[in-house]
Amino acid sequence: MSLVRVHNFSVSLDGFGAGDGQQLDAPFGHAGHRLMEWAFPTRTFTRMGFHGDGPGSVGVDEAFASRWATDIGVEIMGRNKFGPQRGPWADEEWRGWWGEDPPFHTPVIVLTHHPRPTLEMDGGTTFHFVDAQPAEALVRARELAGGRDIRIGGGTNTVRQFLAADLIDEMHIVVVPILLGRGARLWDGLEGLDERFRIEPTTSPSGVVHLSFARRR
């Protein structure tokens, strides 16, 4: 069966995957781009159209970043990753943060309590807006994935919900050496996660630590 994976998901030292005050001009809230500065200099993120001046190490960081798209057939993301709007869609013209050719190039399931028509984009990305719990969304994702793996793309609450439902097989978490103090925390309510996963740390010259989680069989 296809695997359910998380890749390139960054958290602060105090466990926040996004800062407080997320909005149109601040997708990561008060964290700004600090959680992702390790990734912007890598070849993988440059090809996806992201650029930054952070101290990322192309060697170690690129090795992890590049696994993001390997054998992925579908991404599942939360409503907040797709856009800043909350509640009913006041503007169905919103087409995501990424322009007309998003980097996914696969079907993407967007979890929302307010479904809207399917949105076809350039490059093979199609957004499907679904009101479903994690297990239900996973069934739909496998129908679309064609036997390939499924990536849980975030945001923080979405990753935590899939972990709480014990639906994730592999996970790559990047611990970034900053303290945010407030925002969306990843680890709340997930005590004992280390009993379900083998965890291997890899340090990088950029200052981040890559944590690889693999489900214990």
Backbone hydrogen bonds, N-H to C=O, Kabsch-Sander energy under -0.5 kcal/mol:
donor,donor_aa,acceptor,acceptor_aa,energy
5,R,3,L,-0.5
5,R,150,I,-3.2
6,V,170,E,-1.3
9,F,172,H,-1.8
10,S,8,N,-0.7
11,V,174,V,-2.8
12,S,16,F,-2.0
13,L,176,V,-0.6
13,L,178,I,-2.6
14,D,178,I,-0.5
15,G,12,S,-2.0
17,G,184,A,-2.8
18,A,184,A,-0.8
19,G,28,F,-2.1
23,Q,26,A,-1.6
26,A,23,Q,-1.9
29,G,26,A,-2.2
30,H,20,D,-2.5
31,A,28,F,-1.4
32,G,29,G,-1.9
34,R,31,A,-1.8
36,M,33,H,-1.3
37,E,33,H,-0.7
37,E,34,R,-0.6
39,A,36,M,-1.3
40,F,36,M,-1.4
42,T,39,A,-1.9
46,T,42,T,-2.1
47,R,43,R,-2.4
48,M,44,T,-1.1
49,G,46,T,-1.4
50,F,45,F,-2.6
56,G,37,E,-0.6
58,V,56,G,-0.6
61,D,57,S,-1.2
62,E,57,S,-0.7
62,E,58,V,-0.7
63,A,59,G,-1.9
64,F,60,V,-1.5
65,A,61,D,-2.9
66,S,62,E,-2.6
67,R,64,F,-1.5
68,W,65,A,-1.6
69,A,66,S,-0.6
70,T,67,R,-0.7
72,I,69,A,-1.5
73,G,149,D,-3.3
74,V,149,D,-1.1
75,E,107,P,-1.7
76,I,151,R,-2.8
77,M,109,I,-2.9
78,G,154,G,-2.5
79,R,111,L,-1.1
81,K,78,G,-0.9
82,F,78,G,-1.2
83,G,79,R,-1.7
90,A,88,P,-0.9
94,W,91,D,-1.4
99,G,96,G,-0.5
108,V,126,T,-3.1
109,I,75,E,-3.0
110,V,108,V,-0.6
110,V,128,H,-3.3
111,L,77,M,-2.8
111,L,109,I,-0.6
112,T,110,V,-0.5
112,T,130,V,-2.4
119,L,127,F,-2.4
120,E,118,T,-0.6
121,M,125,T,-2.9
122,D,100,E,-2.3
124,G,121,M,-0.8
125,T,122,D,-0.9
126,T,106,T,-1.1
127,F,119,L,-3.0
128,H,108,V,-3.2
128,H,126,T,-0.5
129,F,116,R,-0.6
130,V,110,V,-2.6
130,V,128,H,-0.7
132,A,130,V,-0.9
137,A,133,Q,-2.7
138,L,134,P,-2.2
139,V,135,A,-1.5
140,R,136,E,-1.9
141,A,137,A,-2.5
142,R,138,L,-2.3
143,E,139,V,-1.4
144,L,140,R,-1.3
145,A,141,A,-1.6
146,G,142,R,-0.6
147,G,142,R,-0.5
148,R,145,A,-1.5
149,D,71,D,-2.5
150,I,3,L,-2.9
151,R,74,V,-2.7
152,I,5,R,-3.4
153,G,76,I,-2.7
153,G,151,R,-0.8
154,G,76,I,-0.6
159,V,155,G,-2.2
160,R,156,T,-2.5
161,Q,157,N,-2.2
162,F,158,T,-2.1
163,L,159,V,-2.2
164,A,160,R,-2.8
165,A,161,Q,-1.7
166,D,163,L,-1.6
167,L,162,F,-2.5
169,D,4,V,-2.4
170,E,4,V,-1.8
171,M,213,F,-2.2
172,H,6,V,-1.6
173,I,171,M,-0.5
173,I,211,L,-2.4
174,V,9,F,-2.8
175,V,173,I,-0.6
175,V,209,V,-3.0
176,V,11,V,-3.0
176,V,174,V,-0.7
178,I,176,V,-2.7
184,A,18,A,-2.1
185,R,183,G,-0.6
186,L,15,G,-2.8
190,L,187,W,-2.0
193,L,190,L,-1.4
195,E,192,G,-1.7
196,R,192,G,-0.7
196,R,193,L,-1.1
197,F,193,L,-1.3
198,R,214,A,-3.2
200,E,212,S,-2.4
202,T,210,H,-2.1
204,S,208,V,-1.7
207,G,204,S,-2.1
209,V,175,V,-1.9
210,H,202,T,-3.2
211,L,173,I,-3.5
211,L,209,V,-0.6
212,S,200,E,-2.7
212,S,210,H,-0.6
213,F,171,M,-3.4
213,F,211,L,-0.6
214,A,198,R,-2.3
215,R,169,D,-2.5
216,R,196,R,-2.8
